Amino acid sequence: MDRRTFMRASALAAGTTAFSGSLWQSALAAPAQNATGPYGALQAADANGIQLPAGFTSRVIARSGQVVPGTSYTWHSAPDGGACFADGTGWIYVSNAEMSAGSGGGVSMIKFNSSGSVTGASRILSGTNRNCAGGKTPWNTWLSCEEVDSGRVWETYPLGGTAVVRPAMGVFNHEAAAADPVRKVIYLTEDKTDGCFYRFVPTTWGDLSSGTLQVLKAGTATSGSFTWATVPDPDGSPTVTRNQVSGVKRFNGGEGCHYASDTVWFTTKGDNRVWQINLANNTYELAYDDNLVNPGPAPLTGVDNITGSTFGDLYVAEDGGNMEICMITPDDKISVFLRINGQSASEIAGPAFNPAGNRLYFSSQRGTTGSSSGGITYELTGPFRV
């Protein structure tokens, strides 16, 4: 159930008079506010320094520069964006390496069997530049995005195959991607203070070798309607993609991106916001703004990577802040889900659920050392809502 459907059903169940169309939007659209989380208060830090709700446990599955336990593969530095893929009776977790091309940039993966034991690990992309976030496709590839001005999207193949660059998706400071199988497009964020929000329309769905890059156009307000316009020159030379179309909507440091049920959410780190794009009616609004939490203090700062559960909860990771992953529930309530202690010089990246939705993976990019060589990748298990 998508978030708006959830809210509508809840209101009707309570006896609220039914609204229609835009009245529902105006009645229910509001940035998330503080609330007690669905899993209750955080407990004392565990042996890994992580505070979790009761019933949840953590384990370290990989450390940068060390062999992944159960394999012969050395885990990469600066683990960043990630995703999970079904693999027979088990699954795979992929993780970007936000390193320069000459220092280990690319993508690695860890394989798990049906019981969650690690059975293998390997590289699936090498020699690329500052692979930050990305996105999973419905055909089980991982889009790894380069966070540099000349950045491109690389399509990688966790289930087998050779990675290939997708220049038709634009050359710019890429951050994250999210696939929309209904409209058959890929949404893309741009990590610049005056960045844009894009979508790529492939010529053929499932083949990203050719297509049309478009950019979102809207006013300067934090809510309203929007349209899409074609970017004339996706290679961004001599004019960068974000400056080729007039009337584009500017976003302050685009980060994570997540699609579900006719809605795409993305984050902007420059202003600590989560944006909600309502694709069924071509409107946008704020799902979270740290300046609009009342009463405060705002729990989520350093807004970065984002993912969603099958239940409809959003999980938003912090780059800095209090090193927390926060939850935004379908009824627009926000709470702290976990907190990592003793790693204030790091950031949380790559949150992703396994296919069953009962294990959450994420990384602390610089771990306890504050260096890219100190990255730690974790797994959480517990009574997740599914």
Helices and strands as residue ranges (DSSP letters): H 3-13, H 22-28, E 33-34, E 50-51, E 57-63, E 79-87, E 90-97, G 101-103, E 106-112, E 118-126, E 131-136, E 142-146, E 153-156, E 164-165, G 167-169, E 174-180, E 185-190, E 197-204, E 207-217, E 224-225, E 227-230, G 241-243, E 254-260, E 263-268, E 273-278, E 283-289, G 290-292, E 303-308, E 314-318, E 324-328, E 333-340, E 348-353, E 359-364, G 372-374, E 376-381
